[in-house]
């Protein structure tokens, strides 16, 4: 057995014993100048996915994680603790990877299903300030909201105006704000005022969901997105349409997000069904395949590739 093979075996044994069996290493290298062995830490993180119809099926996808840290050993194969990434640091990086995966998957889901999400009652309630502002430009005699009128509004409404200005739905003029080019474009596409409002909310969700979540703190709408993600994220990992019971989605929601009463989650799930974000078959929820195909395409460039476990 060569020095490299001996070092690899010793380092792998140490990592399994001290870091856990999910953590492994890249091939070690020996630094001649410093006379130490070093190896990059990595993991192949298993994701268990369950399909519940027509018969229960469980399968695993692997999420590869690299650059979890580095460990060092002396030439005599003594572990160099002060130089090496600790187990806790390594696990924190794993948690960061999983959070990144969740956030990127959520972004893909929101991008693909923004129009459906905009049709729900939580969207109409929490994005209502947008419609209040834009309604002023839907009457022919009103083309400007004056700075004087804006000063009478609450500061929170001004934040919405600035958001709409960023998206070119409104623009600043000499005496106040008027409609922007994107307002005109979406107005031409819509067949009714109601459809126009939905198009605008969809556009805002698609372009600024992270800002809505972090700055505007629209919690009930965020619950809608999270519950939608509880279906689509495992489906994206599996790359197949899954059949899921409501109770399974609620349990996954509770495991991943701040718990909400099931009575509220049932209402939110009905909103997702009625807006066509999710479909149903008997007691099971499944993907809107048109939306799901868009998500799968986006996943190819925006998410780390998952693989089947080796057999």
C-alpha positions as a Markdown table, in Angstrom:
| # | Residue | x | y | z |
|---|---|---|---|---|
| 1 | Unk | 0.0 | 0.0 | 0.0 |
| 2 | Unk | 1.4 | 3.4 | -1.0 |
| 3 | Unk | 1.8 | 6.4 | 1.4 |
| 4 | Unk | -1.2 | 8.1 | -0.3 |
| 5 | Unk | -3.4 | 5.0 | 0.2 |
| 6 | Unk | -2.3 | 4.6 | 3.8 |
| 7 | Unk | -2.9 | 8.3 | 4.5 |
| 8 | Unk | -6.3 | 8.2 | 2.8 |
| 9 | Unk | -7.3 | 5.2 | 4.9 |
| 10 | Unk | -6.2 | 6.8 | 8.2 |
| 11 | Unk | -7.9 | 10.1 | 7.4 |
| 12 | Unk | -11.1 | 8.5 | 6.3 |
| 13 | Unk | -11.2 | 6.4 | 9.5 |
| 14 | Unk | -10.7 | 9.5 | 11.6 |
| 15 | Unk | -13.4 | 11.5 | 9.8 |
| 16 | Unk | -16.0 | 8.8 | 10.1 |
| 17 | Unk | -15.2 | 8.4 | 13.8 |
| 18 | Unk | -15.0 | 12.1 | 14.7 |
| 19 | Unk | -17.2 | 13.9 | 12.1 |
| 20 | Unk | -19.9 | 11.3 | 11.4 |
| 21 | Unk | -20.6 | 8.9 | 8.6 |
| 22 | Unk | -22.2 | 11.5 | 6.3 |
| 23 | Unk | -18.9 | 13.4 | 6.0 |
| 24 | Unk | -16.1 | 12.1 | 3.8 |
| 25 | Unk | -13.0 | 13.5 | 2.1 |
| 26 | Unk | -11.5 | 14.3 | -1.3 |
| 27 | Unk | -8.2 | 12.6 | -2.0 |
| 28 | Unk | -5.6 | 13.9 | 0.4 |
| 29 | Unk | -2.4 | 15.7 | -0.7 |
| 30 | Unk | 1.0 | 16.0 | 1.0 |
| 31 | Unk | 2.6 | 19.4 | 1.4 |
| 32 | Unk | 6.3 | 18.8 | 1.1 |
| 33 | Unk | 7.2 | 22.3 | 2.3 |
| 34 | Unk | 5.1 | 22.1 | 5.5 |
| 35 | Unk | 5.3 | 18.3 | 5.8 |
| 36 | Unk | 1.6 | 17.9 | 6.5 |
| 37 | Unk | -1.3 | 16.0 | 4.9 |
| 38 | Unk | -4.4 | 17.9 | 4.0 |
| 39 | Unk | -7.8 | 16.8 | 2.8 |
| 40 | Unk | -11.0 | 18.7 | 1.8 |
| 41 | Unk | -14.1 | 17.7 | 3.6 |
| 42 | Unk | -17.3 | 16.8 | 1.6 |
| 43 | Unk | -20.6 | 15.1 | 2.0 |
| 44 | Unk | -23.2 | 13.2 | 0.0 |
| 45 | Unk | -26.3 | 14.2 | 1.9 |
| 46 | Unk | -29.3 | 11.8 | 1.5 |
| 47 | Unk | -32.8 | 13.2 | 0.8 |
| 48 | Unk | -35.6 | 10.7 | 1.6 |
| 49 | Unk | -38.6 | 11.3 | -0.6 |
| 50 | Unk | -42.0 | 9.5 | -0.4 |
| 51 | Unk | -44.7 | 9.1 | -3.0 |
| 52 | Unk | -48.0 | 8.2 | -1.6 |
| 53 | Unk | -50.1 | 7.0 | -4.6 |
| 54 | Unk | -51.0 | 4.7 | -6.3 |
| 55 | Unk | -48.9 | 2.7 | -3.8 |
| 56 | Unk | -46.4 | 4.1 | -1.2 |
| 57 | Unk | -42.9 | 4.4 | -2.6 |
| 58 | Unk | -39.8 | 5.7 | -0.9 |
| 59 | Unk | -36.6 | 6.6 | -2.7 |
| 60 | Unk | -33.5 | 8.6 | -2.0 |
| 61 | Unk | -31.7 | 11.4 | -3.9 |
| 62 | Unk | -28.2 | 12.5 | -3.0 |
| 63 | Unk | -27.3 | 16.2 | -2.6 |
| 64 | Unk | -23.5 | 16.5 | -3.1 |
| 65 | Unk | -21.8 | 19.1 | -0.9 |
| 66 | Unk | -18.1 | 20.1 | -1.4 |
| 67 | Unk | -15.7 | 22.5 | 0.4 |
| 68 | Unk | -17.0 | 21.8 | 3.9 |
| 69 | Unk | -13.6 | 22.6 | 5.3 |
| 70 | Unk | -10.1 | 21.2 | 5.5 |
| 71 | Unk | -8.5 | 18.8 | 7.9 |
| 72 | Unk | -4.7 | 18.5 | 8.5 |
| 73 | Unk | -2.5 | 15.7 | 9.7 |
| 74 | Unk | 1.2 | 15.6 | 10.5 |
| 75 | Unk | 3.6 | 13.4 | 8.5 |
| 76 | Unk | 3.2 | 10.9 | 11.4 |
| 77 | Unk | -0.6 | 11.0 | 10.9 |
| 78 | Unk | -1.4 | 13.0 | 14.0 |
| 79 | Unk | -4.5 | 15.1 | 13.8 |
| 80 | Unk | -3.7 | 18.9 | 13.8 |
| 81 | Unk | -6.7 | 20.2 | 15.6 |
| 82 | Unk | -5.8 | 23.9 | 15.6 |
| 83 | Unk | -5.5 | 24.1 | 11.8 |
| 84 | Unk | -8.4 | 21.9 | 10.9 |
| 85 | Unk | -12.1 | 22.7 | 10.4 |
| 86 | Unk | -14.0 | 21.5 | 13.5 |
| 87 | Unk | -16.9 | 19.2 | 13.4 |
| 88 | Unk | -19.2 | 21.9 | 14.5 |
| 89 | Unk | -17.9 | 24.3 | 11.8 |
| 90 | Unk | -18.4 | 21.6 | 9.2 |
| 91 | Unk | -22.0 | 20.9 | 10.3 |
| 92 | Unk | -22.8 | 24.6 | 10.2 |
| 93 | Unk | -21.6 | 24.7 | 6.6 |
| 94 | Unk | -23.8 | 21.7 | 5.9 |
| 95 | Unk | -26.8 | 23.5 | 7.4 |
| 96 | Unk | -25.9 | 26.6 | 5.2 |
| 97 | Unk | -25.9 | 24.4 | 2.1 |
| 98 | Unk | -29.4 | 23.0 | 3.0 |
| 99 | Unk | -30.7 | 26.5 | 3.7 |
| 100 | Unk | -29.3 | 27.7 | 0.4 |
| 101 | Unk | -30.9 | 24.7 | -1.4 |
| 102 | Unk | -34.3 | 25.5 | 0.3 |
| 103 | Unk | -34.1 | 29.2 | -0.6 |
| 104 | Unk | -33.1 | 28.6 | -4.2 |
| 105 | Unk | -35.8 | 26.0 | -4.6 |
| 106 | Unk | -38.3 | 28.4 | -3.1 |
| 107 | Unk | -37.2 | 31.1 | -5.6 |
| 108 | Unk | -37.7 | 28.7 | -8.5 |
| 109 | Unk | -41.2 | 27.8 | -7.2 |
| 110 | Unk | -42.2 | 31.4 | -6.8 |
| 111 | Unk | -40.9 | 32.4 | -10.3 |
| 112 | Unk | -42.9 | 29.6 | -12.0 |
| 113 | Unk | -46.1 | 30.0 | -10.0 |
| 114 | Unk | -46.3 | 33.7 | -9.4 |
| 115 | Unk | -49.5 | 34.1 | -11.5 |
| 116 | Unk | -51.3 | 31.4 | -9.5 |
| 117 | Unk | -50.1 | 32.7 | -6.2 |
| 118 | Unk | -51.3 | 36.2 | -7.2 |
| 119 | Unk | -54.9 | 34.8 | -7.6 |
| 120 | Unk | -55.1 | 33.7 | -3.9 |
| 121 | Unk | -56.9 | 35.7 | -1.2 |
| 122 | Unk | -53.7 | 36.1 | 0.9 |
| 123 | Unk | -52.1 | 37.8 | -2.1 |
| 124 | Unk | -55.0 | 40.1 | -2.6 |
| 125 | Unk | -55.1 | 41.0 | 1.1 |
| 126 | Unk | -51.4 | 41.6 | 1.7 |
| 127 | Unk | -50.6 | 43.2 | -1.7 |
| 128 | Unk | -53.7 | 45.3 | -1.6 |
| 129 | Unk | -51.7 | 48.6 | -1.1 |
| 130 | Unk | -50.4 | 48.0 | -4.7 |
| 131 | Unk | -54.0 | 48.0 | -6.0 |
| 132 | Unk | -54.9 | 51.0 | -3.9 |
| 133 | Unk | -52.1 | 53.0 | -5.5 |
| 134 | Unk | -52.6 | 51.8 | -9.1 |
| 135 | Unk | -56.3 | 52.3 | -9.0 |
| 136 | Unk | -55.6 | 56.1 | -9.1 |
| 137 | Unk | -54.3 | 55.7 | -12.7 |
| 138 | Unk | -57.1 | 53.4 | -13.9 |
| 139 | Unk | -59.5 | 56.3 | -14.1 |
| 140 | Unk | -59.0 | 58.5 | -17.2 |
| 141 | Unk | -59.3 | 61.8 | -15.2 |
| 142 | Unk | -56.6 | 60.8 | -12.7 |
| 143 | Unk | -53.0 | 60.5 | -14.0 |
| 144 | Unk | -51.0 | 61.8 | -11.1 |
| 145 | Unk | -50.8 | 61.2 | -7.3 |
| 146 | Unk | -49.5 | 64.5 | -5.9 |
| 147 | Unk | -46.7 | 64.7 | -3.4 |
| 148 | Unk | -49.2 | 66.5 | -1.1 |
| 149 | Unk | -51.5 | 63.5 | -1.2 |
| 150 | Unk | -48.7 | 61.1 | -0.6 |
| 151 | Unk | -47.6 | 63.1 | 2.5 |
| 152 | Unk | -51.1 | 62.4 | 4.0 |
| 153 | Unk | -50.6 | 58.7 | 3.6 |
| 154 | Unk | -48.8 | 56.4 | 6.1 |
| 155 | Unk | -45.1 | 55.9 | 5.6 |
| 156 | Unk | -45.7 | 52.3 | 4.8 |
| 157 | Unk | -47.6 | 53.3 | 1.7 |
| 158 | Unk | -44.6 | 55.3 | 0.5 |
| 159 | Unk | -42.5 | 52.1 | 0.7 |
| 160 | Unk | -45.0 | 50.5 | -1.8 |
| 161 | Unk | -44.7 | 53.5 | -4.1 |
| 162 | Unk | -40.9 | 53.3 | -4.1 |
| 163 | Unk | -41.2 | 49.5 | -4.9 |
| 164 | Unk | -43.5 | 50.2 | -7.8 |
| 165 | Unk | -41.2 | 52.9 | -9.0 |
| 166 | Unk | -38.3 | 50.4 | -9.1 |
| 167 | Unk | -40.4 | 48.1 | -11.3 |
| 168 | Unk | -41.4 | 50.9 | -13.6 |
| 169 | Unk | -45.1 | 50.5 | -12.7 |
| 170 | Unk | -45.1 | 54.1 | -11.5 |
| 171 | Unk | -42.7 | 57.0 | -12.2 |
| 172 | Unk | -41.9 | 60.3 | -10.6 |
| 173 | Unk | -42.9 | 63.5 | -12.4 |
| 174 | Unk | -42.8 | 67.1 | -11.5 |
| 175 | Unk | -45.9 | 67.2 | -9.2 |
| 176 | Unk | -45.9 | 63.6 | -7.9 |
| 177 | Unk | -46.2 | 60.1 | -9.4 |
| 178 | Unk | -47.9 | 58.8 | -12.5 |
| 179 | Unk | -48.1 | 55.4 | -14.2 |
| 180 | Unk | -45.0 | 53.9 | -15.7 |
| 181 | Unk | -44.3 | 51.9 | -18.9 |
| 182 | Unk | -44.8 | 48.5 | -17.3 |
| 183 | Unk | -48.2 | 49.7 | -16.0 |
| 184 | Unk | -49.1 | 50.4 | -19.6 |
| 185 | Unk | -47.8 | 47.1 | -20.9 |
| 186 | Unk | -49.7 | 45.0 | -18.4 |
| 187 | Unk | -52.8 | 47.1 | -18.9 |
| 188 | Unk | -52.8 | 46.2 | -22.6 |
| 189 | Unk | -52.5 | 42.5 | -21.8 |
| 190 | Unk | -55.4 | 42.4 | -19.3 |
| 191 | Unk | -59.0 | 41.9 | -20.4 |
| 192 | Unk | -60.4 | 43.4 | -17.2 |
| 193 | Unk | -59.4 | 45.5 | -14.2 |
| 194 | Unk | -59.4 | 42.4 | -12.1 |
| 195 | Unk | -57.0 | 40.6 | -14.4 |
| 196 | Unk | -54.8 | 43.6 | -14.6 |
| 197 | Unk | -54.5 | 43.7 | -10.8 |
| 198 | Unk | -53.6 | 40.0 | -10.9 |
| 199 | Unk | -51.0 | 40.6 | -13.6 |
| 200 | Unk | -49.4 | 43.4 | -11.5 |
| 201 | Unk | -49.3 | 41.3 | -8.3 |
| 202 | Unk | -47.8 | 38.4 | -10.2 |
| 203 | Unk | -45.1 | 40.7 | -11.7 |
| 204 | Unk | -44.3 | 42.1 | -8.3 |
| 205 | Unk | -44.1 | 38.6 | -6.7 |
| 206 | Unk | -41.9 | 37.4 | -9.5 |
| 207 | Unk | -39.5 | 40.3 | -9.4 |
| 208 | Unk | -39.4 | 41.2 | -5.7 |
| 209 | Unk | -40.4 | 38.2 | -3.5 |
| 210 | Unk | -37.3 | 38.3 | -1.4 |
| 211 | Unk | -37.8 | 42.0 | -0.7 |
| 212 | Unk | -41.5 | 41.4 | 0.1 |
| 213 | Unk | -40.5 | 38.7 | 2.6 |
| 214 | Unk | -37.7 | 40.5 | 4.3 |
| 215 | Unk | -38.8 | 44.2 | 4.3 |
| 216 | Unk | -42.6 | 44.1 | 4.1 |
| 217 | Unk | -43.0 | 41.0 | 6.3 |
| 218 | Unk | -46.1 | 39.7 | 4.6 |
| 219 | Unk | -46.3 | 36.6 | 6.9 |
| 220 | Unk | -49.5 | 35.0 | 5.8 |
| 221 | Unk | -48.5 | 35.3 | 2.1 |
| 222 | Unk | -45.1 | 33.8 | 3.1 |
| 223 | Unk | -47.1 | 30.9 | 4.7 |
| 224 | Unk | -48.7 | 30.3 | 1.3 |
| 225 | Unk | -45.3 | 30.1 | -0.5 |
| 226 | Unk | -43.9 | 27.8 | 2.2 |
| 227 | Unk | -46.8 | 25.4 | 2.0 |
| 228 | Unk | -46.5 | 25.4 | -1.8 |
| 229 | Unk | -42.8 | 24.6 | -1.4 |
| 230 | Unk | -43.6 | 21.7 | 0.9 |
| 231 | Unk | -45.0 | 20.0 | -2.2 |
| 232 | Unk | -42.8 | 21.2 | -5.0 |
| 233 | Unk | -39.4 | 21.1 | -3.2 |
| 234 | Unk | -39.5 | 17.3 | -2.7 |
| 235 | Unk | -40.9 | 16.9 | -6.2 |
| 236 | Unk | -38.0 | 18.9 | -7.6 |
| 237 | Unk | -35.6 | 16.7 | -5.7 |
| 238 | Unk | -37.3 | 13.6 | -7.2 |
| 239 | Unk | -37.8 | 15.2 | -10.6 |
| 240 | Unk | -41.2 | 13.6 | -10.8 |
| 241 | Unk | -44.8 | 14.4 | -9.9 |
| 242 | Unk | -45.6 | 13.2 | -6.4 |
| 243 | Unk | -48.9 | 12.4 | -4.9 |
| 244 | Unk | -49.1 | 13.8 | -1.3 |
| 245 | Unk | -51.8 | 13.7 | 1.4 |
| 246 | Unk | -52.6 | 17.0 | 3.1 |
| 247 | Unk | -51.4 | 15.6 | 6.4 |
| 248 | Unk | -47.9 | 14.9 | 4.9 |
| 249 | Unk | -47.7 | 18.5 | 3.6 |
| 250 | Unk | -48.7 | 19.9 | 7.0 |
| 251 | Unk | -46.2 | 17.7 | 8.8 |
| 252 | Unk | -43.4 | 18.8 | 6.4 |
| 253 | Unk | -44.4 | 22.4 | 7.0 |
| 254 | Unk | -44.1 | 22.0 | 10.7 |
| 255 | Unk | -40.7 | 20.4 | 10.4 |
| 256 | Unk | -39.3 | 23.2 | 8.2 |
| 257 | Unk | -41.1 | 26.4 | 9.2 |
| 258 | Unk | -42.6 | 28.1 | 12.2 |
| 259 | Unk | -45.6 | 25.9 | 13.1 |
| 260 | Unk | -49.1 | 27.1 | 12.1 |
| 261 | Unk | -52.5 | 25.7 | 13.2 |
| 262 | Unk | -53.7 | 23.0 | 10.9 |
| 263 | Unk | -57.0 | 24.9 | 10.5 |
| 264 | Unk | -55.1 | 27.7 | 8.9 |
| 265 | Unk | -53.0 | 25.4 | 6.7 |
| 266 | Unk | -56.1 | 23.7 | 5.4 |
| 267 | Unk | -57.4 | 27.0 | 4.2 |
| 268 | Unk | -54.1 | 27.9 | 2.6 |
| 269 | Unk | -54.0 | 24.5 | 0.9 |
| 270 | Unk | -57.5 | 25.1 | -0.6 |
| 271 | Unk | -56.2 | 28.5 | -1.9 |
| 272 | Unk | -53.3 | 26.7 | -3.6 |
| 273 | Unk | -55.8 | 24.2 | -5.2 |
| 274 | Unk | -58.3 | 26.8 | -6.2 |
| 275 | Unk | -55.7 | 29.1 | -7.8 |
| 276 | Unk | -54.4 | 26.1 | -9.8 |
| 277 | Unk | -51.0 | 26.2 | -8.1 |
| 278 | Unk | -51.7 | 22.6 | -7.1 |
| 279 | Unk | -54.0 | 19.9 | -8.5 |
| 280 | Unk | -55.9 | 17.2 | -6.7 |
| 281 | Unk | -56.8 | 13.6 | -7.4 |
| 282 | Unk | -59.1 | 12.2 | -4.7 |
| 283 | Unk | -57.4 | 12.7 | -1.4 |
| 284 | Unk | -54.0 | 13.5 | -2.9 |
| 285 | Unk | -52.3 | 16.7 | -4.0 |
| 286 | Unk | -50.1 | 16.8 | -7.1 |
| 287 | Unk | -48.3 | 19.2 | -9.3 |
| 288 | Unk | -49.7 | 21.5 | -11.9 |
| 289 | Unk | -47.5 | 19.9 | -14.6 |
| 290 | Unk | -47.2 | 23.0 | -16.7 |
| 291 | Unk | -45.7 | 24.9 | -13.7 |
| 292 | Unk | -43.6 | 21.9 | -12.7 |
| 293 | Unk | -42.0 | 21.6 | -16.1 |
| 294 | Unk | -40.9 | 25.2 | -15.8 |
| 295 | Unk | -39.4 | 24.5 | -12.4 |
| 296 | Unk | -37.5 | 21.5 | -13.7 |
| 297 | Unk | -36.0 | 23.6 | -16.5 |
| 298 | Unk | -35.0 | 26.3 | -14.0 |
| 299 | Unk | -33.5 | 23.7 | -11.7 |
| 300 | Unk | -31.0 | 22.7 | -14.4 |
| 301 | Unk | -29.2 | 26.0 | -14.0 |
| 302 | Unk | -30.1 | 27.3 | -10.6 |
| 303 | Unk | -29.8 | 24.2 | -8.2 |
| 304 | Unk | -27.0 | 21.8 | -7.5 |
| 305 | Unk | -27.6 | 18.5 | -9.3 |
| 306 | Unk | -29.0 | 15.6 | -7.1 |
| 307 | Unk | -28.0 | 12.1 | -8.0 |
| 308 | Unk | -29.1 | 8.5 | -7.3 |
| 309 | Unk | -27.3 | 6.7 | -4.5 |
| 310 | Unk | -24.7 | 4.2 | -5.6 |
| 311 | Unk | -25.8 | 0.6 | -5.5 |
